[in-house]
Amino acid sequence: MTERNRLTLGKFSSLTGREVAQAISWNRRDFLRSVTGATAGASVFSFASLRALAATRARKVVVVTFGGGARDEETFMPQGQENIPHLLNELIPQSTFFTQVVNHGILGHYVATASLATGVYETFNNFAAVPPDHPTVFEYFRKDLKRPASDAWVVAPSNGFNRIGESGNRSYGRGLGAGVILPKRLLAAALSSAGEPQYEHLLRDNYETPLYTPELRGSEVELREMAEILKLSVSQFADHARNLASPDELSVYIARQLMRQLAPSLLWITLHDIDIAHSGAYSLYIEGIQRTDRLCAEIWKTIQSEPEYAGKTTMFILPDFGRDSDTDAGGNGFQHHRTGDTLSRTTWMMVLGPGIRQNVVIDRAVQSTDLVPTLGGIFGFSPELSTGKQISEVL
């Protein structure tokens, strides 16, 4: 056994942060290659060639992020593979998979998702009802490409994300962001208007800080607007919710309706079920992983089945960050992400779609902030204030 192979997860106490990151990357790589037969990859498309491709085809992008991520012990390591059968057996073989995506920013779900959406590590209070400071990918997309408001949407997990669609940057002004749909808020309004009891399992808003109640301002879509936009009555929405097991299932249901009715070119879906880990119940954390695995596959199947998306859509799947290790005395293992250690900051990303090489593993480190410039390369807009870099392997 080589020294590299001896660097297994859970045995990081004597290693530097860089060595830990490399070990995480190698473990994911070796495991994925043993399961899928994936090969190492290098860049094949230039930015110029992608711009030419974008000019000749109606490109669409669906970004799926999820809060808090899941550790390799419960996913990509052999003992966790039973929890992600769809990722392993259906999606990864079709994707270019990045084993080392590093988040150098604040490890809070709203601020980290905002950093993914702006390409800058945002520094505002994670529990403040504020917009991102820097222009979002939605504003770059709409302003540079002159796209209408109906072409960029966010389906967000909780009220705290209601400002994610549009920044506070004055150079971009109001009205250039994405529409934001908060399914839990819509369901609460639907149940209230119908005089029905609250569905507690679908409506819990924040797993990390249950007392947090944000001020609701921004471009979030209200109940009556949703009925008109999605061609869905309030009673239909409430009736369908009765059959759902979690808030993320509600979000995916809304995302499907958006795809069928408006077919936006840029759709951002943020899932949140895994973050129930903050409750300290390991079984619920595992259920969240398994459900997220299934929902990611369902989103990809929807893309393939919808005429407006099939054959021209690139899907990105990535956690916003990771979770604490069991060996860090300052953390709480799977339950939290408060230490800022390497396991909390190092996650992964998979990219699927036309022009993306299949069953390829990329070992080099990329940053969370690289997503927005990469989307710029796909669509042909310039994210001038982003600090990230384009990921050449998918361009």
ABEGO torsion letter per residue (X at the ends): XBAAAABBBGAAAABBAAAAAAAAAAAAAAAAAAAAGBBBBBBABBAAAAAAAAAABBBBBBBBBBBGEBBAAABABAAAAAABAAAAAAAAAABBBBABBBBABBBBAAAAAAAAAAGBBBABBAABBBBBABBBAAAAAAAAAGBBAAABBBBBABAAAAAAABBABAAAEBGABBBBBBAAAAAAAAAAAAGBBBBAAAABABAABAABBBBBBEABBBAAAAAAAAGBBAAAAAAAAAABABAAAAAAAAAAAAAAAAGBABBBBBBAAAAAAAAGBAAAAAAAAAAAAAAAAAAAAAAAABAAABGABBBBBBBABBBBBAABAABAEAABAAAGBAAAABBBBBBBEBGBBBGBBBABBBBAAAAAAAAAAAAGBBBAABABBBBAAAX
